[in-house]
């Protein structure tokens, strides 16, 4: 979930675990404003994470199913 929420590539899993931790921390700081996930324990923060995850997952699913031309046409027809 956090990989999608932080907009990180799937290939991140291929690098050393210590390097992954650094990448996750930098991305969390950039997207969430903190790299300390214990600070994100409120219901409001959890809702924000869930909405961000769902939005990014939906965009990824749509872009996997459409070519860029089909996506542009869908947007123009909306």
DRENLOKOL-866087 format. One record per residue (C-alpha): residue in one letter; x, y, z; residue number from 1. Coordinates in steps of 0.2 Angstrom, whole numbers, plus 5000, padded with zeros to 4 digits. Layout:
N
atom resn: a | xx: X | yy: Y | zz: Z | resi: NUM .
...
REM end
This chain:
78
atom resn: x | xx: 5000 | yy: 5000 | zz: 5000 | resi: 1 .
atom resn: x | xx: 5014 | yy: 5012 | zz: 5005 | resi: 2 .
atom resn: x | xx: 5023 | yy: 5009 | zz: 4988 | resi: 3 .
atom resn: x | xx: 5008 | yy: 5015 | zz: 4978 | resi: 4 .
atom resn: x | xx: 5003 | yy: 5029 | zz: 4990 | resi: 5 .
atom resn: x | xx: 5021 | yy: 5036 | zz: 4989 | resi: 6 .
atom resn: x | xx: 5021 | yy: 5034 | zz: 4970 | resi: 7 .
atom resn: x | xx: 5036 | yy: 5022 | zz: 4970 | resi: 8 .
atom resn: x | xx: 5040 | yy: 5010 | zz: 4956 | resi: 9 .
atom resn: x | xx: 5038 | yy: 4991 | zz: 4958 | resi: 10 .
atom resn: x | xx: 5057 | yy: 4989 | zz: 4954 | resi: 11 .
atom resn: x | xx: 5061 | yy: 4997 | zz: 4971 | resi: 12 .
atom resn: x | xx: 5059 | yy: 4979 | zz: 4978 | resi: 13 .
atom resn: x | xx: 5075 | yy: 4974 | zz: 4968 | resi: 14 .
atom resn: x | xx: 5087 | yy: 4985 | zz: 4978 | resi: 15 .
atom resn: x | xx: 5095 | yy: 4982 | zz: 4995 | resi: 16 .
atom resn: x | xx: 5083 | yy: 4984 | zz: 5009 | resi: 17 .
atom resn: x | xx: 5093 | yy: 4998 | zz: 5018 | resi: 18 .
atom resn: x | xx: 5092 | yy: 5008 | zz: 5002 | resi: 19 .
atom resn: x | xx: 5074 | yy: 5004 | zz: 5001 | resi: 20 .
atom resn: x | xx: 5071 | yy: 5011 | zz: 5018 | resi: 21 .
atom resn: x | xx: 5080 | yy: 5027 | zz: 5013 | resi: 22 .
atom resn: x | xx: 5069 | yy: 5029 | zz: 4997 | resi: 23 .
atom resn: x | xx: 5053 | yy: 5026 | zz: 5007 | resi: 24 .
atom resn: x | xx: 5058 | yy: 5039 | zz: 5020 | resi: 25 .
atom resn: x | xx: 5062 | yy: 5052 | zz: 5007 | resi: 26 .
atom resn: x | xx: 5046 | yy: 5049 | zz: 4998 | resi: 27 .
atom resn: x | xx: 5036 | yy: 5049 | zz: 5014 | resi: 28 .
atom resn: x | xx: 5044 | yy: 5066 | zz: 5019 | resi: 29 .
atom resn: x | xx: 5040 | yy: 5073 | zz: 5001 | resi: 30 .
atom resn: x | xx: 5022 | yy: 5067 | zz: 5000 | resi: 31 .
atom resn: x | xx: 5017 | yy: 5066 | zz: 5018 | resi: 32 .
atom resn: x | xx: 5027 | yy: 5079 | zz: 5026 | resi: 33 .
atom resn: x | xx: 5035 | yy: 5067 | zz: 5038 | resi: 34 .
atom resn: x | xx: 5046 | yy: 5051 | zz: 5037 | resi: 35 .
atom resn: x | xx: 5040 | yy: 5046 | zz: 5055 | resi: 36 .
atom resn: x | xx: 5024 | yy: 5035 | zz: 5051 | resi: 37 .
atom resn: x | xx: 5019 | yy: 5035 | zz: 5070 | resi: 38 .
atom resn: x | xx: 5014 | yy: 5053 | zz: 5067 | resi: 39 .
atom resn: x | xx: 5001 | yy: 5048 | zz: 5055 | resi: 40 .
atom resn: x | xx: 4990 | yy: 5038 | zz: 5067 | resi: 41 .
atom resn: x | xx: 4975 | yy: 5049 | zz: 5068 | resi: 42 .
atom resn: x | xx: 4959 | yy: 5044 | zz: 5058 | resi: 43 .
atom resn: x | xx: 4961 | yy: 5059 | zz: 5047 | resi: 44 .
atom resn: x | xx: 4979 | yy: 5054 | zz: 5042 | resi: 45 .
atom resn: x | xx: 4973 | yy: 5036 | zz: 5039 | resi: 46 .
atom resn: x | xx: 4959 | yy: 5042 | zz: 5028 | resi: 47 .
atom resn: x | xx: 4971 | yy: 5053 | zz: 5018 | resi: 48 .
atom resn: x | xx: 4983 | yy: 5039 | zz: 5015 | resi: 49 .
atom resn: x | xx: 4968 | yy: 5027 | zz: 5010 | resi: 50 .
atom resn: x | xx: 4961 | yy: 5040 | zz: 4998 | resi: 51 .
atom resn: x | xx: 4978 | yy: 5044 | zz: 4991 | resi: 52 .
atom resn: x | xx: 4981 | yy: 5025 | zz: 4988 | resi: 53 .
atom resn: x | xx: 4965 | yy: 5022 | zz: 4980 | resi: 54 .
atom resn: x | xx: 4967 | yy: 5037 | zz: 4968 | resi: 55 .
atom resn: x | xx: 4984 | yy: 5031 | zz: 4963 | resi: 56 .
atom resn: x | xx: 4979 | yy: 5013 | zz: 4961 | resi: 57 .
atom resn: x | xx: 4964 | yy: 5018 | zz: 4950 | resi: 58 .
atom resn: x | xx: 4975 | yy: 5029 | zz: 4939 | resi: 59 .
atom resn: x | xx: 4987 | yy: 5015 | zz: 4937 | resi: 60 .
atom resn: x | xx: 4973 | yy: 5003 | zz: 4933 | resi: 61 .
atom resn: x | xx: 4966 | yy: 5014 | zz: 4920 | resi: 62 .
atom resn: x | xx: 4982 | yy: 5018 | zz: 4912 | resi: 63 .
atom resn: x | xx: 4987 | yy: 5000 | zz: 4911 | resi: 64 .
atom resn: x | xx: 4970 | yy: 4997 | zz: 4901 | resi: 65 .
atom resn: x | xx: 4971 | yy: 5011 | zz: 4889 | resi: 66 .
atom resn: x | xx: 4984 | yy: 5018 | zz: 4877 | resi: 67 .
atom resn: x | xx: 4988 | yy: 5037 | zz: 4879 | resi: 68 .
atom resn: x | xx: 4976 | yy: 5040 | zz: 4864 | resi: 69 .
atom resn: x | xx: 4962 | yy: 5031 | zz: 4871 | resi: 70 .
atom resn: x | xx: 4964 | yy: 5040 | zz: 4888 | resi: 71 .
atom resn: x | xx: 4964 | yy: 5057 | zz: 4879 | resi: 72 .
atom resn: x | xx: 4948 | yy: 5052 | zz: 4870 | resi: 73 .
atom resn: x | xx: 4940 | yy: 5047 | zz: 4886 | resi: 74 .
atom resn: x | xx: 4944 | yy: 5063 | zz: 4894 | resi: 75 .
atom resn: x | xx: 4938 | yy: 5073 | zz: 4879 | resi: 76 .
atom resn: x | xx: 4922 | yy: 5064 | zz: 4879 | resi: 77 .
atom resn: x | xx: 4919 | yy: 5067 | zz: 4898 | resi: 78 .
REM end
